[in-house]
Amino acid sequence: MYADSFEFNGIKSSDIGYYIMNFDGFSNDGVGTAGNEITFTTSKPPNTSRWNFHGSKYENPLTASFQIGKFDCQKNRDRNYELSQQDCAFLIRWLVRSDGYKLLRFLLDGYKEYEHTYFRTQNTLQWIRNSGMIVGAQLDITCDAPFGYSDMQVFETSCSNGGSFTIYDDSDRPGALYFDEIDIVMASDAANLQIQNSLDALYSPTIQYTTQIKNCKNGEHITIASHMISTSKNTSHTRENINNDFNFKYPRLINFSETNETRKNTYTVSGGSCRLSFSYRTIRSVLP
């Protein structure tokens, strides 16, 4: 991936004078893993020359390295700009986090495609020195997965009791993913809410996979995010007892292959009418 700047945790590097560049004598730039290291689980029966396939898993997340430095196109383009103690402290505070993975994306002036791919990363810094001065840094990133993510997508709908709606999964890889956030507002006929995906029976044929929340009330606002469920006040549910009424089967977005029919997730709602909002990022297979 070609880029001249990046955005991390909502801050664009170009807005504060930092750009992606190469420093002579610092050779680790661009080294990384492609996130395609897959291990098969197999077995070999006696007296045969073939191995049976039982499953697979990704072994490593995406990793990459790139170098950054200060640059001012209005001044000397060949000059190395020394990073002050304050500059270094800011870079560490901004880029080296202890509060979890943060979103990173790469930017290239005049080329918009990269702007729509995000990576959740943990970062480390190595300082680059020239003549005793710190003139830049190498950023080594480790992603939370062997892939990137799309822009945040939002699907909103109102659904009657027994009604259905469809969400198309445009992920680059087959599988199931969970929504970043689901907001549900129940209507006057609220009871025991159930949400069932037409593809769940194909994806998990041995499991009855239906999302269920019992004892919902009119006007109740339910939020499911980060594998946590919460509800609005002034309903029969509290923070504690909603866990007793929820079966912890979170709605999923599923695809099986490149064909459209195995990417169309048709959800059927029963147990009450409601308004629903789904926020999610789909998978992007690309090397940072």
C-alpha positions in Angstrom: 0.0 0.0 0.0 1.4 3.4 -1.0 0.7 6.4 1.3 2.2 9.8 2.2 0.4 10.3 5.5 -1.9 8.5 8.0 -4.7 9.0 10.5 -4.5 7.4 14.0 -7.2 7.6 16.6 -8.9 10.4 14.7 -5.8 12.6 14.2 -4.4 13.1 10.7 -0.6 13.2 10.7 -0.5 15.8 7.9 -2.5 18.2 10.1 0.3 18.3 12.6 3.2 18.3 10.1 4.1 14.6 10.1 4.4 12.5 6.9 5.5 9.0 5.9 9.0 9.0 4.5 12.2 6.9 4.2 15.4 7.5 6.1 18.7 6.3 4.7 20.4 3.6 6.8 17.2 2.6 8.6 16.2 -0.6 6.7 13.2 -2.1 8.4 10.6 0.1 6.6 7.8 -1.9 5.1 8.6 -5.2 6.8 5.5 -7.0 8.0 3.2 -10.1 7.7 0.4 -10.4 5.2 -2.0 -12.0 7.7 -2.4 -15.1 5.5 -0.6 -17.6 7.7 -3.2 -20.3 8.1 -2.7 -23.6 10.0 -4.8 -26.6 9.0 -5.9 -29.2 11.6 -5.5 -32.6 10.0 -5.2 -36.2 10.7 -3.7 -39.1 8.7 -5.5 -42.5 8.9 -3.3 -45.6 9.0 -2.4 -47.2 5.8 -3.3 -44.2 3.6 -1.2 -41.5 1.9 -3.7 -38.7 2.4 -4.4 -36.3 5.3 -8.0 -35.5 6.3 -8.9 -31.8 6.9 -10.8 -30.9 10.1 -10.5 -27.2 10.3 -8.2 -24.2 10.1 -7.2 -21.1 12.0 -5.2 -17.9 11.3 -1.9 -17.9 13.3 -0.8 -14.2 13.2 -2.3 -10.8 12.9 -1.3 -8.2 10.3 2.0 -6.4 11.1 3.8 -3.6 9.3 6.4 -0.9 9.8 6.8 2.6 8.3 8.9 5.7 9.1 7.6 9.2 9.8 9.2 12.6 10.1 8.4 16.3 10.0 8.1 17.9 6.6 7.3 21.3 5.3 6.8 21.5 1.6 7.0 25.3 1.7 10.6 25.1 3.0 13.7 23.1 2.3 12.5 19.7 1.1 15.8 18.0 1.7 16.1 19.1 5.3 15.8 16.8 8.2 13.7 18.4 10.9 14.9 17.7 14.4 12.2 16.4 16.8 12.2 18.2 20.1 11.6 16.6 23.5 8.1 17.9 23.3 7.6 16.4 19.8 8.8 13.0 21.0 6.6 13.2 24.1 3.6 14.0 21.9 4.3 11.1 19.4 4.5 8.6 22.3 1.3 10.0 23.9 -0.5 9.9 20.6 0.8 6.7 19.0 1.8 4.4 21.8 -1.3 3.5 23.7 -2.1 1.4 26.8 -5.9 1.7 26.4 -6.5 -0.8 23.7 -6.4 -1.0 19.9 -7.2 2.2 18.0 -8.1 2.8 14.4 -5.4 3.6 11.8 -5.8 4.3 8.1 -3.4 5.3 5.4 -3.9 8.4 3.2 -2.5 9.3 -0.2 -3.1 12.8 -1.7 -5.4 12.5 -4.7 -6.1 8.8 -4.2 -9.3 8.1 -2.1 -9.4 4.3 -2.1 -7.1 3.8 0.9 -9.2 6.2 3.0 -11.9 3.5 3.3 -9.8 0.8 4.9 -9.1 0.9 8.6 -6.8 -1.2 10.9 -7.1 -1.6 14.7 -3.5 -1.4 15.9 -1.1 -1.4 18.8 2.0 0.6 18.0 5.6 0.9 19.2 8.2 3.5 18.2 11.9 3.4 17.4 13.7 6.8 17.1 15.7 7.6 14.0 18.8 9.6 14.7 21.1 11.6 12.4 24.2 13.4 13.7 23.0 13.0 17.2 19.6 14.4 16.5 16.2 12.6 16.6 14.9 13.3 13.1 12.1 10.7 12.8 10.6 7.5 14.1 9.8 4.1 12.9 6.3 3.0 13.7 5.8 -0.8 14.1 2.2 -1.7 14.1 0.4 -4.9 15.2 -3.2 -5.3 14.2 -5.9 -7.0 16.2 -6.7 -9.4 13.3 -5.2 -10.8 10.1 -7.3 -8.2 8.1 -8.5 -4.6 8.0 -12.0 -3.1 8.2 -14.4 -1.0 6.1 -15.8 2.4 6.9 -18.5 2.2 9.6 -21.7 1.1 7.9 -25.2 1.8 9.4 -28.4 0.0 8.5 -31.6 1.3 10.0 -35.1 -0.1 9.7 -38.6 -0.3 11.3 -39.9 -3.9 11.5 -43.4 -5.2 12.4 -43.9 -8.3 14.4 -43.2 -11.2 12.0 -41.5 -8.9 9.5 -38.1 -9.2 7.9 -35.3 -7.2 6.4 -32.0 -8.0 4.6 -28.4 -6.8 5.1 -25.8 -7.6 2.5 -22.3 -8.7 3.8 -19.6 -7.2 1.5 -16.7 -8.7 3.5 -13.6 -9.8 1.6 -13.4 -13.1 3.6 -16.1 -15.7 4.4 -17.3 -16.2 7.9 -19.4 -14.5 10.6 -18.9 -11.2 12.2 -20.6 -9.4 15.1 -22.1 -5.9 14.8 -20.2 -3.1 16.6 -23.5 -1.8 18.0 -27.2 -2.6 17.7 -29.9 -0.2 19.0 -33.4 -1.5 19.4 -36.5 0.6 20.4 -39.5 -1.5 21.2 -43.1 -0.6 20.2 -46.4 -1.1 22.0 -46.8 -4.8 21.2 -43.4 -5.6 22.8 -43.1 -9.0 24.4 -40.4 -11.6 24.0 -38.2 -10.3 21.2 -36.6 -12.8 18.8 -34.2 -12.0 15.9 -33.3 -14.9 13.5 -30.9 -14.8 10.6 -31.7 -17.0 7.6 -28.0 -17.9 7.2 -27.4 -18.9 10.8 -28.9 -22.4 10.2 -26.4 -22.9 7.3 -23.4 -21.5 9.2 -24.1 -23.3 12.4 -26.3 -26.3 11.4 -26.0 -28.1 14.8 -26.9 -25.1 16.9 -30.3 -23.4 17.2 -29.0 -19.8 16.9 -31.7 -17.2 17.6 -31.2 -13.9 19.5 -33.8 -13.6 22.3 -34.6 -10.9 24.8 -37.6 -11.7 27.0 -40.0 -9.4 28.8 -39.5 -6.3 26.6 -41.7 -3.3 27.1 -43.2 -0.5 25.0 -40.6 2.3 24.4 -37.7 0.3 25.8 -34.4 1.2 24.2 -32.0 -1.8 24.2 -28.3 -1.4 23.2 -26.0 -4.3 22.3 -22.3 -3.2 21.9 -18.9 -4.8 22.6 -20.6 -8.0 23.7 -22.5 -6.1 26.4 -26.2 -5.4 26.6 -27.9 -2.4 28.3 -31.4 -1.0 28.4 -33.1 2.4 29.0 -34.5 3.3 32.4 -38.2 3.2 33.5 -38.7 -0.4 32.1 -39.0 -3.7 33.8 -35.4 -4.4 32.9 -32.4 -3.2 35.0 -28.7 -3.6 34.3 -28.7 -6.8 36.3 -31.9 -8.6 35.3 -31.7 -7.9 31.5 -28.8 -10.5 31.5 -31.3 -13.0 32.8 -33.7 -12.3 29.9 -31.0 -12.3 27.2 -29.7 -15.6 25.8 -26.3 -14.1 24.8 -26.6 -15.1 21.2 -25.6 -11.9 19.5 -26.9 -11.2 15.9 -24.3 -12.0 13.3 -23.5 -11.0 9.7 -22.6 -14.0 7.6 -21.2 -14.8 4.2 -20.1 -18.1 2.7 -18.5 -17.4 -0.6 -18.3 -14.9 -3.5 -22.0 -15.6 -4.6 -24.6 -13.0 -3.7 -27.1 -15.5 -2.3 -24.7 -16.5 0.5 -24.1 -12.9 1.5 -27.7 -11.8 1.9 -28.6 -12.0 5.6 -32.4 -12.0 6.0 -33.4 -11.3 9.6 -36.9 -12.1 10.8 -38.3 -10.3 13.9 -40.9 -11.8 16.2 -42.2 -10.9 19.7 -42.9 -7.3 18.9 -42.5 -4.5 16.5 -39.4 -2.3 16.8 -37.0 0.1 15.3 -33.5 -1.2 14.7 -30.1 0.3 13.9 -27.1 -1.8 13.1 -23.5 -0.3 13.0 -20.8 -2.5 11.7 -17.5 -2.7 9.8 -16.9 -5.5 7.2 -13.6 -7.2 6.6 -11.0 -5.9 4.1 -8.2 -8.2 3.0 -5.3 -5.8 2.4 -1.8 -5.3 3.6 -1.1 -2.0 5.5 
